[in-house]
């Protein structure tokens, strides 16, 4: 390691993933060396009309791209890898990930057309890599996807530990136990700061083992006299293995439905993370030709996503699979905050079709357990690592605050705990920490192929259009004397039904005509002034008459 001087400093901050669930991205910077941990996405909120996904704003990293030594990925969930293909287009740096995670990343990079341009480096829990003055090593964790790791970053200023997403499952499905000895060994050497997963900071006790779900699934499969449909996260490889095991025990075949589910099952089985007997998987087309009590349909749609396989089945719009009366549908996931309404709508549709639906939190249904540690596990991580400073990450603001409280309970001084927002930095110098300068952070909205070209103004316009509609006012003026040659023609969309509102639109027409005539008489002929006055006068009238504010779009032409 290089010698330190008074100018040396260590910065730790998040560009995404604090005060929110999703789009995780954390940054550790020592002088001219930057290491990024994770590059995820989050799904749009209800008011983000037309937006497909949201990723972190990486403007700070792009400005300092010569200093970025690499991106380390802790595991293969969408909220940790989903933004990677977008980030790499403006920041071509090496990516470090474990075997399964790299397999899932490769699919995304191939779809984005940048697989050949990206340096991808395979790591394991035993790897050690040098990233400038920062040395990265890793430790095994439990999560709802195999090959999850925590990250230990040794800097000249001290050691930063990032847990990734974790729980302490003592009977894991894949026998990948969390490496408690390694975590404790890191803690015994002294840790400057711990960044720890806060997702379940609201839940007391311990998170149940994933192996509990397997027994419940097998019991449901045995009791079901017709087909069983299981919807879960495509990336929950442990859950998929439990479905396979229950299908083997009950002599059922499995049809895999949904593009992302097919991709994950294919990759995970090719890499040895799923144990699927020969002949177990059937094509969706074969489902209707088989005896109903010998079929399991494994699909996406546990969050009620509009285009997912389960949602299309519930609406009877899926091309290959229908839900039949008496089928058992298992939703083996808890809704992400904000998705409850979509899941509820899908459940209602399934009940309408005569299905028996098993859904709800794991404590109610028994078919889901969280992949994140509850309060006692969060305390255990804190006690194993024994950090001097603590930064709760990956959670909504209340979760971060509650996690900070757990830190105080295990003996960390309140002044040594930093609850941050995205872009807030913690600066370490001489073993002491303080809040540092704020860096550029925020969200980038992805709409189709557009990256960042939809901002708050466009979202505001979309919201206005969705609420009150639009009026287009078309007028043709004489260039010679400013008189109205044709129009005004008023076109209404989403505001009022024209045939039933002829009186309202005739009066609107009259107001536009009188407004333009008055302006022309006053020798006002700038287009911006004409449009503004038309919008103002017409807007006032329409609000008085309807208490609605449609978007008014004047189109003025001169001939």
Secondary structure by P-SEA (a helix, b strand, c coil): ccccccccbbbbbbccccccccbbbbbbbcccbbbbcccccccccccccccccccccaaaaaaacccccbbbbcccccccccaaaaaaaccbbbbbbcaaaaaaaaaaaaaaccccccbbbbbcccbbbbcccbbbbbbbbbccccccbbbbbbcccbbbbbbcccccccccccccccaaaaaaaaaaaccccccccccccccccbbbbaaaaaaaaaaaaaacccbbbbbccccaaaaaaaaaaaaaaabbbbbbccaaaaaaaaaaaaacccccccccccccccccccccccbbbbbcccccccccaaaaaaacccccccccccbbbbbcccccccaaaaaaaaaaaaaaacccccccccccccccccccccaaaaaaaaaaacccbbbbccccaaaaaaaaaaaaaacccccccccccccbbbbbcccccccccccbbbbbbbcccccccccaaaaaaaaaaacbbbbbbbbbbbccccccccccbbbbcccccccccaaaaaaaaaaaaaaaaaaaaaccccaaaaaaaaaaaaaaaaaaccccccbbbbbbbcc
